[in-house]
């Protein structure tokens, strides 16, 4: 059902793009818009992962990294990918203090996962495993391609809407005339954004479920989501602020979004995601710990440096096991 819903939403996005082209140039404009959409989708299909990783200055890492935390992150991600029967993705880190993560790539054979240095600094090993399992779930479900194409078309719709005023804005023969042009400029980008957000929210819930099964620890992912949200509200992500069309790729909105699920949120409300994970934990026969319960209202937890090769335990997070 999720795949059918995604197909329908993508079809609606493409139809909206062609409709914008028709408003600008009738049948000829619609044909040109379709050709542009096809070209942009092909370009995105082959180059999306390279573009996004370069945009966020991602660095490929492996088990030879001098940082023990990074080595464990790489080892755990690889092991979970093998356990899930997936090809090994490219594993990267992003120099950014905001804890966050995303996945990209056109298919599981050409995928990459990324974690910020802030994520590695602030979460326990189990929580990092939960986050990366979520990102592997996106790869396994082929969400990365869907989200990239959606973002590309949404950006193109906004671009065409902005061009509408300059290409015959006073042409009375255009459908709707000047009023139609103004409505196009205002409504087309909003409609594209709503479709993009709807796809993102449905995919996050599914990736939470599959990721919790891959890591076999819904609690760890629930705890990580709450910690990441609390930190993201107080730590800016400059790259994401400059490129808001990529916000839906992250596990938590990097643009400091907050509030309940609504038409203008790129992600589901974190408390709704945590509740779903707790229900999943009970179905798996586990007693939910929800170690981060109440965390968001108590301030940020203690941090640790990703440059350290050993990390002491903290009273709030408890023993870190392999991290110590």
MIFINU-852227 format. One record per residue (C-alpha): residue in one letter; z, x, y. Coordinates in pm, whole numbers, padded with zeros to 5 digits, always signed. Last residue first. Example, Ala and Ser with C-alpha at 12.3 -4.5 7.8 and 13.67 -1.06 7.14 Angstrom:
<rs>
S+00714+01367-00106A+00780+01230-00450
</rs>
This chain:
<rs>
X+02721+03405+00258X+02387+03218+00266X+02383+03174-00114X+02696+02956-00093X+02726+02822+00260X+03094+02735+00244X+03192+02451+00477X+02980+02320+00766X+03262+02255+01013X+03486+02546+00914X+03204+02800+00936X+03084+03027+00658X+02973+03376+00743X+02603+03462+00748X+02450+03774+00605X+02123+03938+00708X+02157+03829+01069X+01845+03796+01281X+01840+03420+01236X+02159+03406+01442X+02421+03144+01364X+02516+02822+01532X+02826+02606+01539X+02766+02232+01540X+02640+02049+01849X+02833+01764+02006X+03051+01497+01853X+02828+01194+01887X+02545+01320+01673X+02785+01436+01402X+02923+01095+01316X+02807+01139+00960X+02674+01493+00913X+02814+01534+00561X+02643+01217+00439X+02827+01256+00105X+02632+00986-00077X+02759+00941-00436X+02462+01013-00660X+02315+00786-00925X+01957+00825-00806X+01968+00468-00673X+02279+00566-00476X+02096+00861-00321X+01802+00637-00233X+02031+00403-00043X+02173+00701+00146X+01819+00815+00225X+01727+00473+00364X+02037+00475+00584X+01956+00823+00710X+01603+00713+00804X+01736+00412+00993X+01992+00631+01172X+01712+00867+01270X+01510+00599+01447X+01157+00610+01311X+00928+00863+01478X+00654+00851+01741X+00845+00592+01943X+00656+00369+02190X+00618+00049+01990X+00981+00049+01887X+01213+00197+01628X+01548+00245+01798X+01636+00494+02069X+01556+00857+02131X+01266+01086+02205X+01359+01441+02303X+00995+01554+02305X+01036+01739+01975X+01043+01408+01782X+01209+01491+01450X+01019+01602+01136X+00740+01731+01357X+00376+01621+01331X+00420+01320+01561X+00475+01551+01858X+00128+01708+01829X-00032+01485+02096X+00248+01597+02331X+00086+01940+02380X+00253+02098+02685X+00588+01941+02595X+00538+02053+02236X+00487+02413+02345X+00790+02401+02576X+01031+02264+02312X+01338+02175+02515X+01683+02192+02361X+01945+01926+02439X+01803+01622+02262X+01659+01844+01989X+02008+01961+01894X+02144+01617+01810X+01819+01517+01639X+01820+01829+01423X+02180+01773+01315X+02119+01411+01216X+01802+01492+01027X+01968+01782+00845X+02252+01563+00717X+02007+01306+00583X+01797+01580+00422X+02102+01730+00251X+02222+01390+00132X+01887+01300-00027X+01925+01599-00265X+01682+01627-00556X+01475+01867-00341X+01149+01704-00457X+01312+01359-00475X+01448+01383-00121X+01104+01497-00008X+00937+01195-00169X+01171+00953+00008X+01173+01131+00345X+00794+01171+00325X+00759+00794+00275X+00979+00714+00573X+00794+00965+00789X+00453+00828+00691X+00527+00477+00814X+00647+00614+01149X+00346+00839+01203X+00087+00573+01126X+00247+00333+01373X+00267+00606+01635X-00104+00685+01615X-00196+00317+01630X+00026+00268+01935X-00118+00576+02104X-00473+00452+02059X-00379+00115+02206X-00214+00281+02505X-00513+00511+02560X-00749+00208+02555X-00533-00016+02774X-00523+00156+03111X-00869+00310+03146X-01032+00017+02971X-00858-00238+03194X-00987-00048+03498X-01339-00044+03358X-01327-00410+03265X-01217-00499+03618X-01505-00291+03759X-01764-00473+03549X-01646-00646+03234X-01940-00530+03026X-02145-00288+03245X-02413-00459+03450X-02202-00445+03766X-02211-00065+03759X-01941+00052+04002X-01761+00278+03751X-02095+00408+03630X-01979+00722+03462X-01689+00850+03672X-01448+00563+03609X-01518+00570+03236X-01447+00943+03207X-01072+00882+03194X-01121+00627+02916X-01340+00873+02729X-01067+01138+02741X-00799+00895+02629X-01017+00789+02339X-01080+01155+02251X-00709+01229+02242X-00646+00934+02011X-00937+01046+01792X-00788+01394+01754X-00434+01268+01694X-00557+01033+01423X-00759+01309+01258X-00454+01537+01256X-00220+01269+01125X-00447+01176+00837X-00510+01540+00742X-00139+01623+00739X-00050+01306+00552X-00212+01436+00235X+00074+01284+00029X+00151+01626-00124X+00133+01792+00217X+00366+01537+00376X+00596+01573+00075X+00599+01950+00128X+00727+01881+00480X+01011+01665+00346X+01093+01933+00088X+01108+02176+00380X+01372+01965+00551X+01581+01922+00237X+01567+02294+00158X+01680+02369+00513X+01971+02131+00461X+02071+02301+00135X+02056+02642+00304X+02277+02529+00587X+02128+02447+00925X+02154+02605+01270X+01977+02940+01269X+01696+02851+01030X+01615+02540+01234X+01630+02734+01561X+01391+02992+01418X+01144+02707+01386X+01012+02602+01048X+00644+02584+00958X+00452+02462+00656X+00090+02545+00588X-00178+02374+00383X-00517+02474+00248X-00490+02381-00122X-00269+02082-00042X-00540+01940+00187X-00663+01960+00550X-00367+02159+00679X-00042+02104+00867X+00329+02075+00802X+00614+02047+01052X+00961+02177+01131X+01236+02148+01392X+01545+02315+01532X+01479+02388+01901X+01527+02758+01966X+01159+02840+01915X+00990+03142+01759X+00796+02960+01486X+00827+03055+01119X+00554+03038+00856X+00491+02960+00490X+00129+02919+00376X+00140+02657+00104X+00176+02724-00269X-00033+02475-00465X+00172+02175-00578X+00326+02086-00913X+00646+01956-00751X+00852+02229-00920X+00605+02489-00793X+00628+02358-00436X+01008+02348-00464X+01015+02711-00580X+00788+02824-00299X+00999+02653-00035X+01320+02794-00181X+01187+03150-00192X+01051+03136+00163X+01372+02995+00311X+01577+03247+00109X+01371+03534+00251X+01406+03390+00602X+01785+03379+00572X+01791+03731+00427X+01602+03869+00728X+01403+04184+00650X+01099+03980+00532X+00970+04097+00192X+01002+03749+00045X+00720+03617+00265X+00646+03527+00626X+00344+03403+00825X+00417+03390+01199X+00358+03075+01403X+00267+03115+01768X+00296+02738+01828X-00065+02695+01944X-00181+02946+01682X-00027+02737+01404X-00178+02419+01550X-00530+02559+01586X-00537+02730+01246X-00410+02419+01066X-00660+02190+01239X-00967+02407+01180X-01173+02260+00897X-01082+01892+00917X-01036+01902+01294X-01394+02020+01346X-01522+01755+01107X-01316+01488+01283X-01438+01601+01624X-01800+01586+01515X-01764+01243+01355X-01587+01106+01662X-01849+01256+01893X-02128+01097+01687X-01950+00761+01700X-01901+00788+02075X-02270+00866+02120X-02363+00557+01921X-02122+00343+02123X-02259+00479+02449X-02613+00395+02344X-02514+00046+02238X-02335-00026+02571X-02269+00281+02787X-01908+00288+02902X-01779-00031+02742X-01973+00053+02426X-01815+00399+02408X-01470+00247+02444X-01554+00010+02161X-01663+00306+01946X-01322+00467+01995X-01148+00136+01923X-01347+00101+01602X-01246+00454+01500X-00879+00376+01567X-00901+00046+01379X-01054+00225+01082X-00771+00477+01097X-00520+00190+01095X-00689+00021+00800X-00700+00346+00603X-00332+00406+00679X-00238+00057+00558X-00434+00106+00237X-00263+00443+00181X+00079+00286+00240X+00000+00000+00000
</rs>
